[in-house]
Each structure stands twice: as C-alpha cells, then as structure tokens.
Amino acid sequence: MSQEDPSGYPYQPYGAPYGEQPPPYGYGYPPPRRDDGPSANAIVSLVLNLLALVGCCNFLGLPGAILAGLALSKGRTEPQTARTMVIWSWIMFGLGFVLSAGIILFLGLSGYLDD
C-alpha cells in the first residue's frame, strides 16, 4: 500500500512505525568512544609510583611504575590486560607505602631514631 503525495513524492511518515524503537542516538553522530587515549588512572598511578620511588625511597615504586607504563602502552590494543596491570600498579604503590610506614614506625618505637 503506497501512500503518495499529489506531487508524486512518496509520503514519509513522521517517527518510527508502531512497535519499532527509535535510533539509539537520535540524529547526528554517535557520542565518541570512551577508551580513546590513555587512561587517567594509569597516568596517576605512574606519576605517584615515580614520586614514591624518588621521594620516599619506596622500592616497590619501580615495579609499579613499570606496570603503569606498560598499561599505558597496551591500553588501546589489550584493554583488559592494561586494566589488570593498573590494578597491580596500585597494589604495589599501596604495599610499598604500608611497608615504608611500618619500617619508620618500627625504627621510631625501637629507639633507632632517637639521636
């Protein structure tokens, strides 16, 4: 059943036919993908691990920084692997911080820092 305009052009109904969903993004271009570019989480982890390594002598900052750098390089090709590397980088940062605080606390309570 064709509905034609008197001028010869086919009639275009407004909106989607009954029972169909409208397009997911409406008109125009879809929103940009969120995984473009480096992850802010990996960048922050890299910077904090390097600062902990240099400023606090956190020996676990080096493997944490290496993992964060690798996560930045693999972010677009292997996102799940990069996410796992960033998580381990944060674990290294936190573990190094806890160990450093524990060593300072132990040395302070045992009297080695009294002089």
C-alpha positions as CSV (number, residue, x, y, z in Angstrom):
1,M,0.0,0.0,0.0
2,S,1.8,3.1,-1.2
3,Q,0.8,6.5,0.0
4,E,1.8,9.1,-2.4
5,D,1.8,12.9,-2.2
6,P,-0.1,14.6,-5.1
7,S,3.2,15.9,-6.3
8,G,4.5,12.4,-7.0
9,Y,6.8,12.0,-4.0
10,P,6.2,9.1,-1.6
11,Y,4.8,10.0,1.7
12,Q,7.3,9.7,4.6
13,P,5.6,9.2,8.0
14,Y,6.9,11.1,10.9
15,G,8.8,9.0,13.5
16,A,9.2,5.2,13.8
17,P,6.4,2.9,12.8
18,Y,4.3,1.4,15.6
19,G,6.3,-1.1,17.7
20,E,9.8,-0.2,16.4
21,Q,12.4,1.5,18.6
22,P,13.8,4.9,17.5
23,P,17.5,5.0,16.7
24,P,19.6,4.8,19.9
25,Y,21.4,8.2,19.5
26,G,18.7,10.1,17.6
27,Y,20.0,12.2,14.8
28,G,23.6,13.0,14.1
29,Y,26.8,11.3,15.1
30,P,27.0,8.8,18.0
31,P,29.0,10.0,21.1
32,P,32.7,9.4,21.0
33,R,34.2,6.2,22.4
34,R,35.4,6.4,26.0
35,D,38.5,4.3,25.5
36,D,40.3,6.8,23.2
37,G,43.6,8.0,24.7
38,P,45.5,7.0,27.8
39,S,43.7,6.1,31.0
40,A,43.8,8.8,33.7
41,N,44.0,6.0,36.3
42,A,47.2,4.7,34.6
43,I,48.8,8.1,34.4
44,V,48.1,9.0,38.0
45,S,49.5,5.6,39.1
46,L,52.6,6.1,37.0
47,V,53.2,9.6,38.5
48,L,52.6,8.6,42.1
49,N,54.8,5.5,41.8
50,L,57.6,7.5,40.4
51,L,57.2,10.2,43.1
52,A,57.2,7.4,45.8
53,L,60.3,5.9,44.3
54,V,62.2,9.2,44.2
55,G,60.8,11.0,47.3
56,C,60.2,8.2,49.7
57,C,62.7,5.5,48.6
58,N,59.7,3.2,48.0
59,F,61.4,0.2,46.5
60,L,58.1,-1.1,45.2
61,G,57.6,2.1,43.2
62,L,59.8,0.9,40.4
63,P,57.7,-2.2,39.5
64,G,54.6,-0.2,40.0
65,A,55.8,2.5,37.6
66,I,56.8,-0.2,35.1
67,L,53.4,-1.8,35.2
68,A,51.7,1.5,34.8
69,G,53.8,2.4,31.8
70,L,53.1,-1.0,30.2
71,A,49.4,-0.4,30.9
72,L,49.6,2.9,29.1
73,S,51.2,1.3,26.0
74,K,48.7,-1.6,25.9
75,G,45.6,0.5,26.7
76,R,44.2,0.5,23.2
77,T,45.2,-3.0,22.0
78,E,44.5,-5.1,25.1
79,P,42.3,-3.1,27.5
80,Q,41.6,-6.0,29.9
81,T,45.3,-6.7,30.3
82,A,46.0,-2.9,30.8
83,R,43.3,-2.7,33.4
84,T,44.9,-5.6,35.3
85,M,48.3,-4.0,35.1
86,V,46.9,-0.7,36.5
87,I,45.3,-2.6,39.4
88,W,48.6,-4.3,40.2
89,S,50.4,-1.0,39.9
90,W,48.1,0.5,42.6
91,I,48.7,-2.6,44.8
92,M,52.4,-2.1,44.5
93,F,52.1,1.6,45.4
94,G,49.9,0.8,48.5
95,L,52.0,-2.1,49.6
96,G,55.2,0.0,49.4
97,F,53.5,2.8,51.3
98,V,52.4,0.4,54.1
99,L,55.9,-1.2,54.3
100,S,57.6,2.2,54.4
101,A,55.3,3.4,57.2
102,G,55.8,0.2,59.1
103,I,59.6,0.4,58.9
104,I,59.6,4.0,60.1
105,L,57.2,3.2,62.9
106,F,59.3,0.2,64.0
107,L,62.5,2.2,63.9
108,G,60.9,5.0,65.9
109,L,59.4,2.7,68.6
110,S,62.6,0.7,69.0
111,G,64.7,3.8,69.6
112,Y,66.9,3.8,66.5
113,L,65.7,7.3,65.5
114,D,66.3,8.9,68.9
115,D,69.6,10.5,68.1
